[in-house]
């Protein structure tokens, strides 16, 4: 992965305007739709169980998010996931709150036992919880004490277990397919000070899944673009101004800005 790969994926999304189906929570639904629009794709936010399969079949990629989960959304997410898997449509499952609710963790486990997403996404604590049932945390925010080696090991283990790509979001975003680990160092702590930014990153991941050669490239592009735009949006004015700046940055990001600001590290995993 390099800057040319990322800009190529970005351009393909803008040129093709793919339909991205998002089933997400009401806390972040507006931010997710606008993030998808900002990078050049077209969002549809349909969650009724009776139309989940039909809408999923029309999409180029799907984002499924278990935040603020309800019975209806649990049903729709499962229908959409199975439909996407059957039709070969790439999808990302965002494991929001899997670390703080046994119900959510078991729901994710059940979904993963029936179909394999292109990307399993979560913050550090969510990925730790999905990888190991012994891990739990109060609240949906990631535990800031988790060290980079521990979360890398958990992400690699989860990727190997399900033969897929894992995106662990945090101060350093981590993307792995179990064969290599890519660290994305872009971002700003202000991204954690407004609600919905993690969900927006998941929506971007789906948008880029529609255009990338593989899920690793899509996840890295989502992390890099979102992190760089966070840096460009950083402001001392406060959270409201930051969110406006973030949307502006997503819609106006240039190739030169990506080239000048991108900070990633690629490591192959040595098997012993």
C-alpha positions as semicolon CSV with decimal commas, in nm:
position;residue;x (nm);y (nm);z (nm)
1;X;0,000;0,000;0,000
2;X;0,126;0,347;-0,091
3;X;-0,009;0,692;-0,166
4;X;-0,076;0,606;-0,531
5;X;-0,289;0,306;-0,432
6;X;-0,492;0,518;-0,193
7;X;-0,551;0,798;-0,443
8;X;-0,642;0,544;-0,712
9;X;-0,911;0,393;-0,489
10;X;-1,040;0,739;-0,398
11;X;-1,067;0,836;-0,764
12;X;-1,246;0,516;-0,858
13;X;-1,511;0,581;-0,592
14;X;-1,564;0,937;-0,714
15;X;-1,582;0,829;-1,077
16;X;-1,822;0,537;-1,021
17;X;-2,041;0,678;-0,741
18;X;-2,119;0,332;-0,596
19;X;-2,430;0,267;-0,389
20;X;-2,331;0,190;-0,030
21;X;-2,590;0,027;0,194
22;X;-2,549;0,120;0,561
23;X;-2,745;-0,030;0,848
24;X;-2,626;0,176;1,140
25;X;-2,745;0,334;1,462
26;X;-2,952;0,655;1,486
27;X;-2,673;0,827;1,681
28;X;-2,446;0,829;1,377
29;X;-2,670;0,771;1,077
30;X;-2,652;1,130;0,953
31;X;-2,273;1,148;0,988
32;X;-2,229;0,815;0,809
33;X;-2,451;0,916;0,517
34;X;-2,271;1,247;0,478
35;X;-1,928;1,083;0,502
36;X;-2,019;0,844;0,220
37;X;-2,147;1,136;0,012
38;X;-1,837;1,343;0,087
39;X;-1,600;1,084;-0,063
40;X;-1,811;1,053;-0,378
41;X;-2,029;0,749;-0,312
42;X;-2,407;0,726;-0,272
43;X;-2,552;0,609;0,062
44;X;-2,876;0,425;0,130
45;X;-2,970;0,377;0,495
46;X;-3,239;0,107;0,485
47;X;-3,294;-0,110;0,791
48;X;-3,641;-0,266;0,767
49;X;-3,612;-0,648;0,770
50;X;-3,857;-0,681;0,481
51;X;-3,634;-0,482;0,246
52;X;-3,286;-0,560;0,384
53;X;-3,212;-0,839;0,137
54;X;-3,347;-0,651;-0,165
55;X;-3,157;-0,332;-0,086
56;X;-2,837;-0,523;-0,009
57;X;-2,847;-0,690;-0,351
58;X;-2,846;-0,350;-0,522
59;X;-2,541;-0,220;-0,332
60;X;-2,175;-0,233;-0,428
61;X;-2,074;-0,266;-0,062
62;X;-2,239;-0,277;0,281
63;X;-2,165;-0,139;0,628
64;X;-2,335;-0,309;0,925
65;X;-2,309;-0,140;1,264
66;X;-2,440;-0,282;1,595
67;X;-2,432;0,042;1,794
68;X;-2,752;0,125;1,991
69;X;-2,878;-0,214;1,876
70;X;-3,247;-0,309;1,857
71;X;-3,433;-0,631;1,778
72;X;-3,528;-0,497;1,435
73;X;-3,174;-0,394;1,351
74;X;-3,033;-0,725;1,472
75;X;-3,268;-0,903;1,233
76;X;-3,191;-0,672;0,942
77;X;-2,814;-0,688;0,992
78;X;-2,819;-1,068;0,985
79;X;-3,034;-1,072;0,671
80;X;-2,807;-0,820;0,501
81;X;-2,489;-1,003;0,602
82;X;-2,615;-1,337;0,471
83;X;-2,736;-1,176;0,148
84;X;-2,405;-0,998;0,093
85;X;-2,211;-1,318;0,156
86;X;-2,434;-1,514;-0,082
87;X;-2,409;-1,253;-0,359
88;X;-2,039;-1,182;-0,318
89;X;-2,097;-0,823;-0,206
90;X;-1,821;-0,694;0,025
91;X;-1,932;-0,590;0,371
92;X;-1,789;-0,462;0,697
93;X;-1,925;-0,543;1,040
94;X;-1,861;-0,268;1,295
95;X;-1,863;-0,432;1,639
96;X;-1,970;-0,126;1,838
97;X;-2,010;-0,201;2,208
98;X;-1,905;-0,567;2,186
99;X;-1,675;-0,501;2,480
100;X;-1,949;-0,375;2,713
101;X;-2,241;-0,605;2,633
102;X;-2,242;-0,984;2,634
103;X;-2,547;-0,975;2,407
104;X;-2,361;-0,777;2,141
105;X;-2,051;-0,995;2,161
106;X;-2,256;-1,314;2,125
107;X;-2,449;-1,158;1,837
108;X;-2,124;-1,085;1,656
109;X;-2,001;-1,438;1,727
110;X;-2,323;-1,580;1,582
111;X;-2,296;-1,364;1,270
112;X;-1,932;-1,463;1,218
113;X;-2,025;-1,830;1,252
114;X;-2,267;-1,798;0,961
115;X;-2,089;-1,565;0,719
116;X;-1,752;-1,399;0,683
117;X;-1,736;-1,022;0,642
118;X;-1,472;-0,856;0,428
119;X;-1,367;-0,651;0,732
120;X;-1,428;-0,691;1,104
121;X;-1,400;-0,341;1,249
122;X;-1,390;-0,212;1,604
123;X;-1,195;0,004;1,843
124;X;-0,918;-0,159;2,045
125;X;-1,151;-0,280;2,321
126;X;-1,414;-0,412;2,080
127;X;-1,158;-0,615;1,887
128;X;-1,016;-0,750;2,214
129;X;-1,368;-0,858;2,319
130;X;-1,458;-1,021;1,988
131;X;-1,128;-1,209;1,993
132;X;-1,162;-1,323;2,356
133;X;-1,481;-1,371;2,558
134;X;-1,286;-1,305;2,880
135;X;-1,237;-0,936;2,791
136;X;-1,498;-0,678;2,893
137;X;-1,521;-0,304;2,958
138;X;-1,778;-0,057;3,086
139;X;-1,893;0,176;2,808
140;X;-1,831;0,182;2,433
141;X;-1,511;0,388;2,435
142;X;-1,182;0,202;2,397
143;X;-0,960;0,136;2,698
144;X;-0,668;0,375;2,657
145;X;-0,434;0,148;2,852
146;X;-0,424;-0,128;2,588
147;X;-0,073;-0,136;2,445
148;X;-0,003;-0,162;2,072
149;X;0,148;-0,511;2,097
150;X;-0,155;-0,655;2,276
151;X;-0,409;-0,516;2,032
152;X;-0,194;-0,616;1,734
153;X;-0,181;-0,974;1,865
154;X;-0,558;-0,978;1,918
155;X;-0,627;-0,835;1,571
156;X;-0,396;-1,088;1,404
157;X;-0,557;-1,373;1,600
158;X;-0,906;-1,262;1,499
159;X;-0,804;-1,224;1,134
160;X;-0,654;-1,571;1,132
161;X;-0,954;-1,722;1,309
162;X;-1,200;-1,596;1,048
163;X;-0,969;-1,571;0,743
164;X;-1,058;-1,208;0,691
165;X;-0,933;-0,854;0,750
166;X;-0,949;-0,682;1,088
167;X;-0,945;-0,306;1,140
168;X;-0,870;-0,199;1,498
169;X;-0,919;0,174;1,534
170;X;-0,743;0,388;1,792
171;X;-0,461;0,637;1,829
172;X;-0,284;0,417;1,575
173;X;-0,517;0,235;1,339
174;X;-0,423;-0,129;1,276
175;X;-0,519;-0,328;0,968
176;X;-0,427;-0,696;0,933
177;X;-0,517;-1,002;0,730
178;X;-0,308;-1,229;0,952
179;X;-0,017;-1,221;0,705
180;X;0,083;-0,858;0,740
181;X;0,007;-0,571;0,975
182;X;-0,032;-0,214;0,854
183;X;-0,015;0,069;1,105
184;X;-0,178;0,400;1,009
185;X;-0,046;0,685;1,221
186;X;-0,269;0,962;1,087
187;X;-0,536;1,122;1,304
188;X;-0,603;1,359;1,590
189;X;-0,736;1,311;1,942
190;X;-1,024;1,542;1,848
191;X;-1,180;1,253;1,655
192;X;-1,256;1,091;1,991
193;X;-1,425;1,404;2,124
194;X;-1,732;1,393;1,898
195;X;-1,976;1,105;1,864
196;X;-2,005;0,895;1,551
197;X;-1,654;0,925;1,411
198;X;-1,581;0,555;1,450
199;X;-1,903;0,477;1,265
200;X;-1,805;0,722;0,991
201;X;-1,476;0,538;0,948
202;X;-1,671;0,214;0,904
203;X;-1,891;0,375;0,640
204;X;-1,581;0,494;0,454
205;X;-1,442;0,143;0,473
206;X;-1,752;0,015;0,295
207;X;-1,727;0,289;0,032
208;X;-1,369;0,191;-0,044
209;X;-1,450;-0,181;-0,040
210;X;-1,652;-0,109;-0,355
211;X;-1,340;0,006;-0,540
212;X;-1,032;-0,157;-0,386
213;X;-0,855;-0,467;-0,515
214;X;-0,883;-0,624;-0,171
215;X;-1,017;-0,559;0,177
216;X;-0,677;-0,464;0,321
217;X;-0,645;-0,182;0,069
218;X;-0,998;-0,062;0,143
219;X;-0,946;-0,061;0,520
220;X;-0,610;0,116;0,497
221;X;-0,758;0,376;0,263
222;X;-1,044;0,441;0,504
223;X;-0,804;0,481;0,798
224;X;-0,565;0,702;0,605
225;X;-0,830;0,928;0,454
226;X;-1,021;0,966;0,779
227;X;-0,706;1,024;0,982
228;X;-0,565;1,281;0,741
229;X;-0,897;1,464;0,726
230;X;-0,904;1,463;1,106
231;X;-0,565;1,630;1,111
232;X;-0,677;1,890;0,856
233;X;-0,994;1,955;1,056
234;X;-0,822;2,000;1,393
235;X;-0,923;2,331;1,553
236;X;-0,904;2,509;1,884
237;X;-1,259;2,643;1,837
238;X;-1,422;2,330;1,970
239;X;-1,609;2,013;1,875
240;X;-1,877;2,178;1,660
241;X;-1,626;2,355;1,439
242;X;-1,418;2,039;1,421
243;X;-1,710;1,835;1,285
244;X;-1,783;2,098;1,019
245;X;-1,414;2,107;0,928
246;X;-1,404;1,727;0,912
247;X;-1,688;1,712;0,659
248;X;-1,522;1,986;0,454
249;X;-1,192;1,797;0,458
250;X;-1,358;1,471;0,349
251;X;-1,527;1,638;0,055
252;X;-1,225;1,846;-0,056
253;X;-0,924;1,624;0,022
254;X;-0,659;1,650;-0,251
255;X;-0,407;1,399;-0,380
256;X;-0,125;1,629;-0,267
257;X;-0,260;1,636;0,089
258;X;-0,268;1,258;0,096
259;X;0,086;1,241;-0,039
260;X;0,221;1,500;0,205
261;X;0,048;1,373;0,520
262;X;0,020;0,995;0,482
263;X;0,200;0,802;0,758
264;X;0,176;0,424;0,735
265;X;0,400;0,132;0,822
266;X;0,373;-0,213;0,667
267;X;0,508;-0,518;0,853
268;X;0,505;-0,879;0,737
269;X;0,423;-1,131;1,004
270;X;0,703;-1,378;1,054
271;X;0,567;-1,724;1,136
272;X;0,771;-1,934;1,379
